[in-house]
Amino acid sequence: MKGQKGYVLVAKSLSQESAPERWWKSAVAQVARWRKLHHQRVELATLSDDALKDMGLSRADVYEEVERPFWDDPMKR
């Protein structure tokens, strides 16, 4: 029918996981994110000066990033 607005209700599925299970999965995901950040920073440090220049970064920028602690996530994930 013309001019009518339809609304759809979406029921959020209830998780059957207990609080400790959710906490454990969250903790494991956080550690995985920290490991990924560490590996990305190490990889960034191994790039050549030409590759860094192509990305608009200087060696000083890379040094600053590599010196950050592993838990310092710029994306706050």
Secondary structure, DSSP 4 states (H G I P E B T S, - for coil): -TT-------PPPPP---HHHHHHHHHHHHHHHHHHHHHHHHHHHTS-HHHHHHHT--HHHHHHHHTS-TT--TT--
